[in-house]
Amino acid sequence: MKYMDLKDRISEYVDSHIDELVADVMELIGTDSSRSEALPGMPYGKGAAEVLKKGMAIFEKYGFASKNYDNYVITADMNGLEKGLDILAHLDVVPRGDGWTVTDAFKPVIKDGRIYGRGAIDDKGPSMAALLAMRAVRELGIPLKKNVRLILGSDEECGSSDIAYYFSKEKNAPMTFSPDADFPLINIEKGGLAGRFSGRFEKAPSGKARLVSFSGGKTTNVVPNKAHAVVEGIGPDKARETAERSAGRTGASFSIREQDGGIRIDVEGRSAHASTPFMGNNAVTALLDIITELDLCGETAEALKKLYSVFPHGDTDGTAAGVKMSDELSGDLTITLDILEAEDGRISGVFDCRAPICANKENLYDVMAGKLKDAGLFFDEGVKMNPPHHADGNSFFVRTLLDCYEVYSGKKGEPMAIGGGTYVHHIDNGVAFGCEIEGIDNHMHGADEFADIDVLAMSAKIFALSIAELCS
């Protein structure tokens, strides 16, 4: 490495400015930047536009040349030289969710060396760690021959149309990393299938044991932790007995109460990222387990029974659906039913499948389409497979990043494969690089999300040395 002599100087700079990083992260967390209804000039809603405005103010505060791309993304440049490195992060977040105990999701607090709040680790904290790294390189006078651009988007959690817009106007740099995953480094990301489906059915007659409505899940990349259904023609005792048996099978909790129009059944499970569904407890499939046993009449209830045979509770590898597969490079397929709605004879839902490199249209898309068709359900228009992403693990770019990681972490760095798709999934020579580390559960996408301040500081040091090595 050319710049090992910078190790201590970078550390001193970051450590002396870490309070500014913390303040900037907390300022950003204070805005609910989850996607909302589009408004004029605000493609992802008011909150997303507001957080980009705050980000621009932070860029300008530190004297970076910055630009707002129509409230899709904002950028900060190190210099005006040719493109060298893009650092791609995001300021949007998943919705607040339930179960927060340390603080409210959008009222950040510091406790035990951690910043708590929605977006602390995904991805507002890492975004500011990257900015502090750029400041360190600039203020330490490290000469660069190429530009470094920090790109902060506002739609990563809901499809990344923000970055697609940006790249319709700009070319990507020859190297890109995103601090939106794990250390050491991720160079392989599974392909996937975001399976939006729907169907219409004859409504069951009133007065019979029937399903009135079913609702569970809000976000396509989160295992749902809550779901509820309303049934009629079923007594509360039968509903409770059925739910108790189901709870024994699924481990989810439930509540039963009478209301106008029938019996409401609420189920609570545990959230998790859709790339690791086995770490959660899916409330939607737990509720389907109850509904399937209640012996309800009508086409809608029958369709849900068939759907449950495809997504039985606890099956996260596609065994029941007939799509279980694995390969040496990218690992196992995962699948989870994240959203399900049923009312007035219509069923709609979304499943999230993360597929290894061996997956293709024939062994995944066509199989799932056939299983849904058996239940009277069909993929929505535009649903298609997302190809896997693979960057060369032996390239100068990847090996340099891993070397810089080793300098500050003291651990061996090797590239990894994951099931989740990151911001670099469709970018040539793009990798995910930080900021989560093994042994710390940051509760990403869950209640009490946090970022460890020491880890953010270490990340900023790693990023600064990486910039110096790659762009000098």
FENDAJO-V436880 format. One record per backbone hydrogen bond with DSSP energy under -1.0 kcal/mol. CO is the residue of the C=O (numbers start at 1). NH is the residue of the N-H. E is the energy in kcal/mol with one decimal. If there is no record, write none. Layout:
BEGIN
((CO & NH & E) (CO & NH & E))
END
This chain:
BEGIN
((3 & 6 & -2.0) (4 & 7 & -1.6) (6 & 10 & -3.0) (7 & 11 & -2.1) (8 & 12 & -2.6) (9 & 13 & -2.2) (10 & 14 & -2.7) (11 & 15 & -2.7) (12 & 16 & -1.8) (14 & 17 & -1.2) (17 & 21 & -1.4) (18 & 22 & -2.4) (19 & 23 & -2.1) (20 & 24 & -2.3) (21 & 25 & -2.5) (22 & 26 & -2.4) (23 & 27 & -2.0) (24 & 28 & -1.9) (25 & 29 & -2.5) (26 & 30 & -1.4) (28 & 31 & -1.6) (31 & 33 & -1.2) (39 & 42 & -2.9) (42 & 39 & -2.3) (42 & 45 & -1.8) (44 & 36 & -2.0) (45 & 49 & -1.8) (46 & 50 & -2.4) (47 & 51 & -2.2) (48 & 52 & -1.6) (49 & 53 & -1.9) (50 & 54 & -2.1) (51 & 55 & -2.3) (52 & 56 & -2.5) (53 & 57 & -1.9) (54 & 58 & -2.0) (55 & 59 & -2.4) (56 & 60 & -2.6) (57 & 61 & -2.1) (58 & 62 & -1.4) (59 & 64 & -2.2) (60 & 63 & -1.3) (65 & 77 & -2.3) (67 & 75 & -2.3) (68 & 70 & -1.4) (69 & 72 & -2.0) (73 & 69 & -3.1) (74 & 152 & -2.9) (75 & 67 & -1.6) (76 & 150 & -2.8) (82 & 147 & -3.4) (85 & 149 & -2.5) (86 & 177 & -2.1) (87 & 151 & -3.2) (89 & 153 & -2.4) (104 & 107 & -1.8) (105 & 118 & -3.0) (109 & 116 & -3.1) (111 & 114 & -1.1) (113 & 453 & -2.3) (114 & 111 & -2.3) (115 & 451 & -2.0) (116 & 109 & -1.3) (117 & 120 & -2.1) (119 & 124 & -2.1) (119 & 125 & -1.1) (123 & 127 & -1.9) (124 & 128 & -1.8) (125 & 129 & -1.8) (126 & 130 & -2.1) (127 & 131 & -1.7) (128 & 132 & -2.3) (129 & 133 & -1.9) (130 & 134 & -1.9) (131 & 135 & -2.2) (132 & 136 & -2.4) (133 & 137 & -2.2) (134 & 138 & -2.2) (135 & 139 & -3.2) (136 & 140 & -2.0) (137 & 142 & -2.0) (138 & 141 & -1.3) (147 & 84 & -1.2) (147 & 85 & -2.0) (148 & 78 & -2.1) (149 & 87 & -3.0) (150 & 76 & -1.9) (151 & 89 & -3.0) (152 & 74 & -2.3) (153 & 91 & -3.1) (155 & 160 & -3.0) (160 & 164 & -1.4) (161 & 165 & -1.9) (162 & 166 & -2.1) (163 & 167 & -2.6) (166 & 169 & -1.7) (166 & 170 & -1.8) (175 & 86 & -2.4) (176 & 431 & -2.0) (177 & 88 & -2.2) (178 & 180 & -1.8) (178 & 433 & -2.6) (181 & 436 & -2.3) (182 & 434 & -1.4) (185 & 416 & -1.9) (186 & 432 & -2.1) (187 & 391 & -2.7) (188 & 418 & -2.2) (189 & 389 & -2.6) (191 & 355 & -3.1) (192 & 386 & -3.4) (193 & 195 & -1.2) (193 & 353 & -1.7) (194 & 196 & -1.5) (195 & 351 & -1.4) (196 & 380 & -2.8) (197 & 349 & -2.3) (198 & 378 & -2.3) (199 & 347 & -2.7) (205 & 208 & -1.3) (208 & 210 & -1.1) (209 & 297 & -3.2) (210 & 232 & -2.3) (213 & 230 & -2.2) (214 & 342 & -2.4) (215 & 228 & -2.9) (216 & 340 & -2.4) (219 & 222 & -1.2) (221 & 274 & -2.3) (224 & 283 & -2.6) (225 & 269 & -2.9) (226 & 217 & -1.1) (227 & 267 & -3.0) (228 & 215 & -2.7) (229 & 265 & -3.1) (230 & 212 & -2.9) (230 & 213 & -1.7) (231 & 263 & -3.3) (232 & 210 & -2.2) (235 & 239 & -2.2) (236 & 240 & -2.5) (237 & 241 & -2.6) (238 & 242 & -2.4) (239 & 243 & -2.3) (240 & 244 & -2.4) (241 & 245 & -1.9) (242 & 246 & -2.2) (243 & 247 & -2.8) (244 & 248 & -1.5) (245 & 249 & -1.1) (246 & 250 & -2.8) (247 & 251 & -2.5) (253 & 268 & -2.7) (255 & 266 & -2.5) (257 & 264 & -3.0) (259 & 262 & -2.4) (262 & 259 & -2.8) (263 & 231 & -2.5) (264 & 257 & -2.0) (265 & 229 & -2.2) (266 & 255 & -2.1) (267 & 227 & -1.8) (268 & 253 & -2.3) (270 & 281 & -2.5) (272 & 223 & -3.1) (273 & 276 & -1.9) (276 & 279 & -2.1) (277 & 280 & -1.7) (281 & 270 & -2.3) (282 & 286 & -1.7) (283 & 287 & -2.1) (284 & 288 & -2.2) (285 & 289 & -1.7) (286 & 290 & -1.2) (287 & 291 & -2.7) (288 & 292 & -2.8) (289 & 293 & -1.0) (298 & 302 & -1.7) (299 & 303 & -2.5) (300 & 304 & -2.1) (301 & 305 & -1.8) (302 & 306 & -2.0) (303 & 307 & -2.4) (304 & 308 & -2.3) (305 & 309 & -1.3) (307 & 311 & -1.9) (312 & 315 & -2.0) (314 & 316 & -1.0) (316 & 335 & -1.8) (318 & 323 & -2.3) (325 & 333 & -2.2) (327 & 331 & -2.1) (331 & 327 & -1.5) (334 & 354 & -2.3) (336 & 352 & -3.0) (339 & 350 & -2.1) (340 & 216 & -1.6) (341 & 348 & -2.6) (342 & 214 & -2.1) (343 & 346 & -1.8) (345 & 201 & -3.3) (346 & 343 & -2.1) (347 & 199 & -2.0) (348 & 341 & -3.1) (349 & 197 & -2.5) (350 & 338 & -1.6) (350 & 339 & -1.8) (351 & 195 & -2.0) (352 & 336 & -1.7) (353 & 193 & -2.2) (354 & 334 & -2.1) (355 & 191 & -2.1) (356 & 359 & -2.0) (360 & 364 & -1.4) (361 & 366 & -3.2) (364 & 368 & -2.7) (365 & 369 & -2.6) (366 & 370 & -1.9) (367 & 371 & -2.1) (368 & 372 & -2.5) (369 & 373 & -2.2) (370 & 374 & -1.7) (372 & 375 & -1.4) (372 & 377 & -2.5) (373 & 376 & -1.9) (378 & 198 & -2.0) (380 & 383 & -1.7) (386 & 192 & -2.3) (389 & 189 & -2.4) (392 & 395 & -1.2) (395 & 399 & -2.7) (396 & 400 & -2.2) (397 & 401 & -2.1) (398 & 402 & -2.3) (399 & 403 & -2.2) (400 & 404 & -2.4) (401 & 405 & -2.2) (402 & 406 & -2.2) (403 & 407 & -1.7) (404 & 408 & -1.3) (405 & 409 & -2.5) (406 & 410 & -1.9) (416 & 187 & -2.0) (416 & 188 & -1.6) (418 & 190 & -2.2) (422 & 425 & -1.8) (424 & 427 & -2.1) (427 & 430 & -1.4) (429 & 176 & -1.4) (431 & 178 & -2.0) (432 & 186 & -3.0) (434 & 181 & -3.3) (436 & 183 & -3.0) (437 & 440 & -1.6) (442 & 450 & -1.9) (443 & 446 & -2.4) (449 & 117 & -2.4) (451 & 115 & -2.8) (452 & 456 & -2.1) (453 & 457 & -2.3) (454 & 458 & -2.4) (455 & 459 & -2.5) (456 & 460 & -2.4) (457 & 461 & -1.9) (458 & 462 & -2.4) (459 & 463 & -2.9) (460 & 464 & -2.3) (461 & 465 & -2.3) (462 & 466 & -2.1) (463 & 467 & -2.5) (464 & 468 & -2.1) (465 & 469 & -2.4) (466 & 470 & -2.5) (467 & 471 & -2.3) (471 & 145 & -3.0) (471 & 146 & -1.2))
END
